[in-house]
Amino acid sequence: MSPTNATAAIDPDTLHGEFCSQRAKRSIRVTCYGSSSAKTPQPYLRAARDLGYTLAKRGHICVNGAGSFGCMAAMNDGAVLGNGHIVGVIHEMFVVDNWGDRKVSRDGGAHAALTKSASNSQDGESGPIREILVARGKDLQQRKRLLVENAESLVVLPGGPGTWDELWEMACARHLGLVQLPIVCINVDAYYEPFRAMLQRAHKEELVKLRPEDIVHFASTVEEAVRWIEIEVEKSAHIPNFDRASSELNRSSFFSPPSRDTPSSLLSTRLFDGSYSSWFKSGSTFLGGVALGIFIAYSTSHRSRFSP
């Protein structure tokens, strides 16, 4: 049990509501950002736990930073209660204990649901799926990349600079057309109003080309947020070239093209392979052609100057 179990209860309306009593048409891989602080206020923890529970009951995959405190822990508490599919992404700096053929942290690192093969199976049903991906490197770039790998939508809870960094990086990618992932902030107690105001002012002063609502959506409740991403993902399935646009993320600094037979924890070694090498070869060929053209032009000019 994580530290938030006793304090962040599921809202009764969420627990017994009609929305959570039915599964969605199809499962969506939802990346969730949020605080990891043990001092996270209770309203944010309640929203996070409601989010984890709602995603689980709707049949979606909850991908998050695997933390054992803050919004990350609370959403995993909710997902566990809803018997949901959880994918945790943790950096190797927090890895200190064994779990099968992998190592994960039990204290202050990964959430309890991700540090052991716990199962909530009932009435003969199969147990929930728990996955953990271990990121490597001297910074958090690979961890951020693994969090959004194969994501179909992003949900953002209140958090600190780490959450803001993740949010704005993806908002920037969406604004530039590198991704079309739906991004929604759950605006608990108007926490993200300054962000909304910033986007509105930037658009008014022509610093961003897209309308603010086309970059980041703001929802007042968990149910509103999940309903919105379900609608947006369904709409995207009918947009021509959506997959092509999404694949542009491969060219960014935090998302190299994955190989189906390569473990996610080893993907950092591929950061400068794949698309990077093809771009490098193309660039080298182009520069070589330019150099050859300059050489030929110079040689022709030089010969004509001294010819009788």
C-alpha atoms as a printed R data frame, in Angstrom:
    type eleno elety resid chain resno       x       y       z
1   ATOM     1    CA   MET     A     1   0.000   0.000   0.000
2   ATOM     2    CA   SER     A     2   1.301   3.443  -0.854
3   ATOM     3    CA   PRO     A     3   1.328   6.432   1.538
4   ATOM     4    CA   THR     A     4  -1.740   7.947  -0.126
5   ATOM     5    CA   ASN     A     5  -4.091   5.007   0.382
6   ATOM     6    CA   ALA     A     6  -5.482   6.210   3.702
7   ATOM     7    CA   THR     A     7  -5.978   9.835   2.698
8   ATOM     8    CA   ALA     A     8  -7.011  10.116  -0.938
9   ATOM     9    CA   ALA     A     9 -10.370   8.335  -1.202
10  ATOM    10    CA   ILE     A    10 -12.194   7.783  -4.475
11  ATOM    11    CA   ASP     A    11 -15.010  10.271  -4.944
12  ATOM    12    CA   PRO     A    12 -18.381   8.485  -4.462
13  ATOM    13    CA   ASP     A    13 -19.706   9.960  -7.703
14  ATOM    14    CA   THR     A    14 -16.723   8.462  -9.516
15  ATOM    15    CA   LEU     A    15 -16.877   5.166  -7.671
16  ATOM    16    CA   HIS     A    16 -20.560   4.546  -8.321
17  ATOM    17    CA   GLY     A    17 -21.120   6.683 -11.414
18  ATOM    18    CA   GLU     A    18 -22.415   5.382 -14.711
19  ATOM    19    CA   PHE     A    19 -19.281   6.486 -16.588
20  ATOM    20    CA   CYS     A    20 -17.028   4.092 -14.662
21  ATOM    21    CA   SER     A    21 -19.528   1.248 -14.901
22  ATOM    22    CA   GLN     A    22 -18.908   0.881 -18.636
23  ATOM    23    CA   ARG     A    23 -15.745   0.218 -20.596
24  ATOM    24    CA   ALA     A    24 -14.789   2.459 -23.499
25  ATOM    25    CA   LYS     A    25 -15.095   1.306 -27.104
26  ATOM    26    CA   ARG     A    26 -11.374   0.583 -27.141
27  ATOM    27    CA   SER     A    27  -8.400   0.847 -24.837
28  ATOM    28    CA   ILE     A    28  -6.279   4.006 -25.035
29  ATOM    29    CA   ARG     A    29  -2.671   4.317 -23.900
30  ATOM    30    CA   VAL     A    30  -2.800   7.406 -21.671
31  ATOM    31    CA   THR     A    31   0.380   9.050 -20.393
32  ATOM    32    CA   CYS     A    32  -0.242  10.887 -17.119
33  ATOM    33    CA   TYR     A    33   1.940  13.615 -15.626
34  ATOM    34    CA   GLY     A    34   1.683  14.885 -12.060
35  ATOM    35    CA   SER     A    35   3.454  15.676  -8.823
36  ATOM    36    CA   SER     A    36   5.770  13.308  -6.962
37  ATOM    37    CA   SER     A    37   5.906  15.343  -3.762
38  ATOM    38    CA   ALA     A    38   4.839  13.824  -0.441
39  ATOM    39    CA   LYS     A    39   3.402  17.261   0.420
40  ATOM    40    CA   THR     A    40   0.922  17.311  -2.476
41  ATOM    41    CA   PRO     A    41  -2.397  18.865  -1.301
42  ATOM    42    CA   GLN     A    42  -5.316  16.511  -0.762
43  ATOM    43    CA   PRO     A    43  -7.572  17.906  -3.546
44  ATOM    44    CA   TYR     A    44  -4.874  17.054  -6.085
45  ATOM    45    CA   LEU     A    45  -4.415  13.566  -4.630
46  ATOM    46    CA   ARG     A    46  -8.141  12.906  -4.794
47  ATOM    47    CA   ALA     A    47  -8.261  13.963  -8.446
48  ATOM    48    CA   ALA     A    48  -5.250  11.782  -9.223
49  ATOM    49    CA   ARG     A    49  -6.768   8.743  -7.578
50  ATOM    50    CA   ASP     A    50 -10.065   9.328  -9.354
51  ATOM    51    CA   LEU     A    51  -8.125   9.526 -12.624
52  ATOM    52    CA   GLY     A    52  -6.357   6.194 -12.058
53  ATOM    53    CA   TYR     A    53  -9.621   4.522 -11.091
54  ATOM    54    CA   THR     A    54 -11.517   5.998 -14.051
55  ATOM    55    CA   LEU     A    55  -8.857   4.974 -16.575
56  ATOM    56    CA   ALA     A    56  -8.863   1.455 -15.136
57  ATOM    57    CA   LYS     A    57 -12.639   1.077 -15.247
58  ATOM    58    CA   ARG     A    58 -12.810   2.459 -18.773
59  ATOM    59    CA   GLY     A    59 -10.231  -0.109 -19.861
60  ATOM    60    CA   HIS     A    60  -7.399   2.320 -20.604
61  ATOM    61    CA   ILE     A    61  -3.672   1.922 -19.926
62  ATOM    62    CA   CYS     A    62  -2.293   4.314 -17.293
63  ATOM    63    CA   VAL     A    63   1.339   5.238 -18.041
64  ATOM    64    CA   ASN     A    64   3.098   7.346 -15.408
65  ATOM    65    CA   GLY     A    65   6.333   8.034 -13.572
66  ATOM    66    CA   ALA     A    66   5.825   5.122 -11.119
67  ATOM    67    CA   GLY     A    67   6.398   7.303  -8.046
68  ATOM    68    CA   SER     A    68   5.367   6.287  -4.550
69  ATOM    69    CA   PHE     A    69   4.310   9.801  -3.491
70  ATOM    70    CA   GLY     A    70   2.159  12.639  -4.797
71  ATOM    71    CA   CYS     A    71  -0.192  12.491  -7.746
72  ATOM    72    CA   MET     A    72   1.761   9.658  -9.342
73  ATOM    73    CA   ALA     A    73   1.206   7.422  -6.322
74  ATOM    74    CA   ALA     A    74  -2.422   8.443  -5.961
75  ATOM    75    CA   MET     A    75  -3.274   7.666  -9.586
76  ATOM    76    CA   ASN     A    76  -1.644   4.253  -9.203
77  ATOM    77    CA   ASP     A    77  -3.651   3.663  -6.019
78  ATOM    78    CA   GLY     A    78  -6.798   4.363  -8.014
79  ATOM    79    CA   ALA     A    79  -5.706   2.184 -10.932
80  ATOM    80    CA   VAL     A    80  -4.988  -0.673  -8.511
81  ATOM    81    CA   LEU     A    81  -8.439  -0.294  -6.952
82  ATOM    82    CA   GLY     A    82  -9.939  -0.367 -10.453
83  ATOM    83    CA   ASN     A    83  -7.879  -3.455 -11.357
84  ATOM    84    CA   GLY     A    84  -6.288  -1.555 -14.227
85  ATOM    85    CA   HIS     A    85  -3.301  -1.875 -16.521
86  ATOM    86    CA   ILE     A    86  -0.389   0.238 -15.203
87  ATOM    87    CA   VAL     A    87   2.907   1.043 -16.920
88  ATOM    88    CA   GLY     A    88   5.493   2.714 -14.679
89  ATOM    89    CA   VAL     A    89   8.617   4.420 -15.999
90  ATOM    90    CA   ILE     A    90  11.448   4.820 -13.478
91  ATOM    91    CA   HIS     A    91  15.036   6.009 -13.834
92  ATOM    92    CA   GLU     A    92  17.786   3.562 -12.978
93  ATOM    93    CA   MET     A    93  19.097   5.938 -10.279
94  ATOM    94    CA   PHE     A    94  16.161   4.719  -8.142
95  ATOM    95    CA   VAL     A    95  16.746   1.027  -8.856
96  ATOM    96    CA   VAL     A    96  17.860  -0.834  -5.725
97  ATOM    97    CA   ASP     A    97  15.853  -4.057  -5.451
98  ATOM    98    CA   ASN     A    98  15.023  -7.120  -7.529
99  ATOM    99    CA   TRP     A    99  11.770  -7.966  -9.271
100 ATOM   100    CA   GLY     A   100  12.156 -11.045 -11.445
101 ATOM   101    CA   ASP     A   101  14.789 -10.273 -14.080
102 ATOM   102    CA   ARG     A   102  14.624  -6.537 -13.308
103 ATOM   103    CA   LYS     A   103  15.557  -4.300 -10.395
104 ATOM   104    CA   VAL     A   104  13.253  -1.719  -8.918
105 ATOM   105    CA   SER     A   105  13.157   0.418  -5.799
106 ATOM   106    CA   ARG     A   106  10.799  -0.267  -2.909
107 ATOM   107    CA   ASP     A   107  11.417   2.784  -0.734
108 ATOM   108    CA   GLY     A   108  10.856   6.249  -2.186
109 ATOM   109    CA   GLY     A   109  11.099   4.918  -5.748
110 ATOM   110    CA   ALA     A   110   8.537   2.837  -7.608
111 ATOM   111    CA   HIS     A   111   4.957   2.498  -6.403
112 ATOM   112    CA   ALA     A   112   4.197  -0.693  -4.466
113 ATOM   113    CA   ALA     A   113   2.017  -2.038  -7.282
114 ATOM   114    CA   LEU     A   114   5.070  -1.977  -9.552
115 ATOM   115    CA   THR     A   115   7.592  -3.522  -7.177
116 ATOM   116    CA   LYS     A   116   5.960  -6.906  -6.877
117 ATOM   117    CA   SER     A   117   3.783  -9.155  -9.001
118 ATOM   118    CA   ALA     A   118   0.636  -8.271  -7.060
119 ATOM   119    CA   SER     A   119  -2.670  -9.409  -8.480
120 ATOM   120    CA   ASN     A   120  -6.166  -8.190  -7.750
121 ATOM   121    CA   SER     A   121  -7.874 -10.973  -9.657
122 ATOM   122    CA   GLN     A   122 -11.336 -11.814  -8.421
123 ATOM   123    CA   ASP     A   123 -13.960 -14.400  -9.308
124 ATOM   124    CA   GLY     A   124 -11.512 -16.329 -11.452
125 ATOM   125    CA   GLU     A   125 -10.597 -13.349 -13.630
126 ATOM   126    CA   SER     A   126  -7.019 -12.896 -14.745
127 ATOM   127    CA   GLY     A   127  -4.911 -10.501 -12.718
128 ATOM   128    CA   PRO     A   128  -4.093  -6.924 -13.772
129 ATOM   129    CA   ILE     A   129  -1.141  -6.091 -15.970
130 ATOM   130    CA   ARG     A   130   1.744  -4.308 -14.268
131 ATOM   131    CA   GLU     A   131   4.737  -3.181 -16.308
132 ATOM   132    CA   ILE     A   132   7.841  -1.231 -15.389
133 ATOM   133    CA   LEU     A   133  10.302   0.371 -17.793
134 ATOM   134    CA   VAL     A   134  13.734   1.360 -16.516
135 ATOM   135    CA   ALA     A   135  15.282   4.444 -18.128
136 ATOM   136    CA   ARG     A   136  19.010   5.072 -18.276
137 ATOM   137    CA   GLY     A   137  21.353   7.997 -18.741
138 ATOM   138    CA   LYS     A   138  22.742  10.916 -16.764
139 ATOM   139    CA   ASP     A   139  19.564  12.958 -17.133
140 ATOM   140    CA   LEU     A   140  15.824  12.396 -17.515
141 ATOM   141    CA   GLN     A   141  15.620  12.583 -21.309
142 ATOM   142    CA   GLN     A   142  15.169   8.855 -21.873
143 ATOM   143    CA   ARG     A   143  12.606   8.650 -19.089
144 ATOM   144    CA   LYS     A   144  10.574  11.405 -20.743
145 ATOM   145    CA   ARG     A   145  10.886   9.616 -24.069
146 ATOM   146    CA   LEU     A   146   9.712   6.294 -22.650
147 ATOM   147    CA   LEU     A   147   6.744   7.974 -20.994
148 ATOM   148    CA   VAL     A   148   5.374   9.150 -24.341
149 ATOM   149    CA   GLU     A   149   6.413   6.151 -26.419
150 ATOM   150    CA   ASN     A   150   3.287   4.863 -28.200
151 ATOM   151    CA   ALA     A   151   1.110   7.282 -26.206
152 ATOM   152    CA   GLU     A   152  -2.280   8.183 -27.662
153 ATOM   153    CA   SER     A   153  -3.105  11.017 -25.275
154 ATOM   154    CA   LEU     A   154  -1.681  13.014 -22.377
155 ATOM   155    CA   VAL     A   155  -3.409  13.911 -19.119
156 ATOM   156    CA   VAL     A   156  -1.734  16.410 -16.805
157 ATOM   157    CA   LEU     A   157  -2.456  16.740 -13.084
158 ATOM   158    CA   PRO     A   158  -1.089  19.478 -10.804
159 ATOM   159    CA   GLY     A   159   2.645  19.235 -10.327
160 ATOM   160    CA   GLY     A   160   5.910  21.133 -10.058
161 ATOM   161    CA   PRO     A   161   8.703  22.043 -12.511
162 ATOM   162    CA   GLY     A   162   9.150  18.446 -13.681
163 ATOM   163    CA   THR     A   163   5.475  18.220 -14.623
164 ATOM   164    CA   TRP     A   164   5.597  21.642 -16.281
165 ATOM   165    CA   ASP     A   165   8.670  20.648 -18.272
166 ATOM   166    CA   GLU     A   166   6.929  17.508 -19.554
167 ATOM   167    CA   LEU     A   167   3.748  19.410 -20.349
168 ATOM   168    CA   TRP     A   168   5.389  22.283 -22.224
169 ATOM   169    CA   GLU     A   169   7.724  20.003 -24.167
170 ATOM   170    CA   MET     A   170   4.749  18.099 -25.549
171 ATOM   171    CA   ALA     A   171   2.730  21.283 -26.030
172 ATOM   172    CA   CYS     A   172   5.634  22.644 -28.075
173 ATOM   173    CA   ALA     A   173   5.754  19.442 -30.155
174 ATOM   174    CA   ARG     A   174   2.014  19.734 -30.800
175 ATOM   175    CA   HIS     A   175   2.286  23.418 -31.709
176 ATOM   176    CA   LEU     A   176   5.030  22.607 -34.218
177 ATOM   177    CA   GLY     A   177   2.999  19.781 -35.723
178 ATOM   178    CA   LEU     A   178   5.404  17.081 -34.604
179 ATOM   179    CA   VAL     A   179   2.606  15.269 -32.760
180 ATOM   180    CA   GLN     A   180  -1.169  15.332 -32.710
181 ATOM   181    CA   LEU     A   181  -1.605  13.770 -29.278
182 ATOM   182    CA   PRO     A   182  -4.551  15.244 -27.382
183 ATOM   183    CA   ILE     A   183  -3.262  17.066 -24.274
184 ATOM   184    CA   VAL     A   184  -5.558  17.914 -21.378
185 ATOM   185    CA   CYS     A   185  -4.824  19.518 -18.016
186 ATOM   186    CA   ILE     A   186  -7.139  18.650 -15.126
187 ATOM   187    CA   ASN     A   187  -7.593  22.116 -13.704
188 ATOM   188    CA   VAL     A   188  -8.117  21.216 -10.029
189 ATOM   189    CA   ASP     A   189  -8.878  24.329  -7.980
190 ATOM   190    CA   ALA     A   190  -7.931  26.453 -11.032
191 ATOM   191    CA   TYR     A   191  -4.308  25.295 -10.687
192 ATOM   192    CA   TYR     A   192  -3.604  25.651 -14.408
193 ATOM   193    CA   GLU     A   193  -5.380  28.976 -14.938
194 ATOM   194    CA   PRO     A   194  -2.023  30.829 -15.208
195 ATOM   195    CA   PHE     A   195  -1.001  28.422 -17.979
196 ATOM   196    CA   ARG     A   196  -4.268  29.008 -19.813
197 ATOM   197    CA   ALA     A   197  -3.803  32.775 -19.440
198 ATOM   198    CA   MET     A   198  -0.231  32.515 -20.743
199 ATOM   199    CA   LEU     A   199  -1.365  30.661 -23.857
200 ATOM   200    CA   GLN     A   200  -4.168  33.148 -24.460
201 ATOM   201    CA   ARG     A   201  -1.843  36.128 -24.156
202 ATOM   202    CA   ALA     A   202   0.803  34.508 -26.388
203 ATOM   203    CA   HIS     A   203  -1.832  33.871 -29.045
204 ATOM   204    CA   LYS     A   204  -3.242  37.397 -28.752
205 ATOM   205    CA   GLU     A   205   0.244  38.856 -29.188
206 ATOM   206    CA   GLU     A   206   0.910  36.472 -32.106
207 ATOM   207    CA   LEU     A   207   3.668  34.527 -30.394
208 ATOM   208    CA   VAL     A   208   1.925  31.226 -31.126
209 ATOM   209    CA   LYS     A   209   0.067  30.419 -34.333
210 ATOM   210    CA   LEU     A   210  -2.406  27.842 -33.025
211 ATOM   211    CA   ARG     A   211  -5.378  28.737 -30.888
212 ATOM   212    CA   PRO     A   212  -4.743  27.913 -27.211
213 ATOM   213    CA   GLU     A   213  -7.498  25.283 -27.208
214 ATOM   214    CA   ASP     A   214  -5.792  23.556 -30.138
215 ATOM   215    CA   ILE     A   215  -2.607  23.161 -28.094
216 ATOM   216    CA   VAL     A   216  -3.806  22.260 -24.600
217 ATOM   217    CA   HIS     A   217  -7.325  21.548 -23.397
218 ATOM   218    CA   PHE     A   218  -8.361  22.360 -19.821
219 ATOM   219    CA   ALA     A   219 -10.929  20.229 -17.994
220 ATOM   220    CA   SER     A   220 -12.543  20.921 -14.646
221 ATOM   221    CA   THR     A   221 -13.044  17.287 -13.638
222 ATOM   222    CA   VAL     A   222 -11.520  13.876 -14.201
223 ATOM   223    CA   GLU     A   223 -14.580  12.584 -16.012
224 ATOM   224    CA   GLU     A   224 -14.602  15.591 -18.322
225 ATOM   225    CA   ALA     A   225 -10.921  15.016 -19.130
226 ATOM   226    CA   VAL     A   226 -11.305  11.300 -19.877
227 ATOM   227    CA   ARG     A   227 -14.441  11.868 -21.948
228 ATOM   228    CA   TRP     A   228 -12.556  14.499 -23.939
229 ATOM   229    CA   ILE     A   229  -9.544  12.302 -24.736
230 ATOM   230    CA   GLU     A   230 -11.804   9.436 -25.775
231 ATOM   231    CA   ILE     A   231 -13.599  11.732 -28.235
232 ATOM   232    CA   GLU     A   232 -10.341  13.227 -29.542
233 ATOM   233    CA   VAL     A   233  -8.654   9.852 -30.042
234 ATOM   234    CA   GLU     A   234 -11.741   8.568 -31.854
235 ATOM   235    CA   LYS     A   235 -11.695  11.648 -34.104
236 ATOM   236    CA   SER     A   236  -7.993  11.216 -34.837
237 ATOM   237    CA   ALA     A   237  -8.638   7.726 -36.174
238 ATOM   238    CA   HIS     A   238 -10.440   9.367 -39.103
239 ATOM   239    CA   ILE     A   239  -7.846  12.067 -39.837
240 ATOM   240    CA   PRO     A   240  -5.784  11.354 -43.004
241 ATOM   241    CA   ASN     A   241  -2.035  11.004 -42.391
242 ATOM   242    CA   PHE     A   242  -2.489  11.076 -38.615
243 ATOM   243    CA   ASP     A   243   0.047   8.272 -38.182
244 ATOM   244    CA   ARG     A   244   2.522  10.061 -40.400
245 ATOM   245    CA   ALA     A   245   2.200  13.269 -38.398
246 ATOM   246    CA   SER     A   246   2.593  11.405 -35.131
247 ATOM   247    CA   SER     A   247   5.707   9.646 -36.385
248 ATOM   248    CA   GLU     A   248   7.435  13.006 -36.769
249 ATOM   249    CA   LEU     A   249   8.093  12.715 -33.036
250 ATOM   250    CA   ASN     A   250  10.861  10.289 -34.008
251 ATOM   251    CA   ARG     A   251  12.973  13.250 -35.063
252 ATOM   252    CA   SER     A   252  12.791  15.028 -31.730
253 ATOM   253    CA   SER     A   253  15.502  14.941 -29.094
254 ATOM   254    CA   PHE     A   254  13.538  12.723 -26.730
255 ATOM   255    CA   PHE     A   255  11.964  10.080 -28.983
256 ATOM   256    CA   SER     A   256  14.153   7.915 -31.199
257 ATOM   257    CA   PRO     A   257  12.500   5.269 -33.394
258 ATOM   258    CA   PRO     A   258  11.959   2.118 -31.308
259 ATOM   259    CA   SER     A   259  12.609  -1.397 -32.496
260 ATOM   260    CA   ARG     A   260  10.002  -4.027 -31.716
261 ATOM   261    CA   ASP     A   261  12.684  -6.493 -30.669
262 ATOM   262    CA   THR     A   262  14.634  -4.020 -28.517
263 ATOM   263    CA   PRO     A   263  13.820  -3.787 -24.781
264 ATOM   264    CA   SER     A   264  12.565  -0.341 -23.848
265 ATOM   265    CA   SER     A   265  15.217  -0.072 -21.126
266 ATOM   266    CA   LEU     A   266  17.901  -0.270 -23.831
267 ATOM   267    CA   LEU     A   267  16.418   2.271 -26.199
268 ATOM   268    CA   SER     A   268  18.795   5.024 -25.108
269 ATOM   269    CA   THR     A   269  21.550   3.275 -27.037
270 ATOM   270    CA   ARG     A   270  19.474   3.844 -30.180
271 ATOM   271    CA   LEU     A   271  19.206   7.611 -29.693
272 ATOM   272    CA   PHE     A   272  21.678   8.357 -32.477
273 ATOM   273    CA   ASP     A   273  20.737   5.442 -34.715
274 ATOM   274    CA   GLY     A   274  17.827   5.080 -37.127
275 ATOM   275    CA   SER     A   275  16.464   8.361 -38.391
276 ATOM   276    CA   TYR     A   276  19.507  10.260 -37.145
277 ATOM   277    CA   SER     A   277  21.898   8.180 -39.253
278 ATOM   278    CA   SER     A   278  19.703   8.526 -42.348
279 ATOM   279    CA   TRP     A   279  19.569  12.299 -41.911
280 ATOM   280    CA   PHE     A   280  23.338  12.364 -41.357
281 ATOM   281    CA   LYS     A   281  23.975  10.372 -44.534
282 ATOM   282    CA   SER     A   282  21.624  12.564 -46.552
283 ATOM   283    CA   GLY     A   283  23.273  15.695 -45.190
284 ATOM   284    CA   SER     A   284  26.753  14.374 -45.910
285 ATOM   285    CA   THR     A   285  25.763  13.525 -49.486
286 ATOM   286    CA   PHE     A   286  24.289  16.993 -49.986
287 ATOM   287    CA   LEU     A   287  27.339  18.768 -48.592
288 ATOM   288    CA   GLY     A   288  29.635  16.562 -50.661
289 ATOM   289    CA   GLY     A   289  27.702  17.487 -53.795
290 ATOM   290    CA   VAL     A   290  27.939  21.177 -52.975
291 ATOM   291    CA   ALA     A   291  31.696  20.898 -52.385
292 ATOM   292    CA   LEU     A   292  32.168  19.034 -55.681
293 ATOM   293    CA   GLY     A   293  30.163  21.662 -57.554
294 ATOM   294    CA   ILE     A   294  32.282  24.482 -56.086
295 ATOM   295    CA   PHE     A   295  35.470  22.631 -56.988
296 ATOM   296    CA   ILE     A   296  34.381  22.086 -60.609
297 ATOM   297    CA   ALA     A   297  33.254  25.700 -60.985
298 ATOM   298    CA   TYR     A   298  36.538  26.962 -59.550
299 ATOM   299    CA   SER     A   299  38.608  24.664 -61.771
300 ATOM   300    CA   THR     A   300  36.717  25.724 -64.918
301 ATOM   301    CA   SER     A   301  37.126  29.399 -64.058
302 ATOM   302    CA   HIS     A   302  40.814  28.934 -63.290
303 ATOM   303    CA   ARG     A   303  41.533  27.141 -66.602
304 ATOM   304    CA   SER     A   304  39.630  29.707 -68.691
305 ATOM   305    CA   ARG     A   305  41.632  32.536 -67.121
306 ATOM   306    CA   PHE     A   306  44.963  31.122 -68.310
307 ATOM   307    CA   SER     A   307  43.865  29.563 -71.615
308 ATOM   308    CA   PRO     A   308  45.064  31.380 -74.851
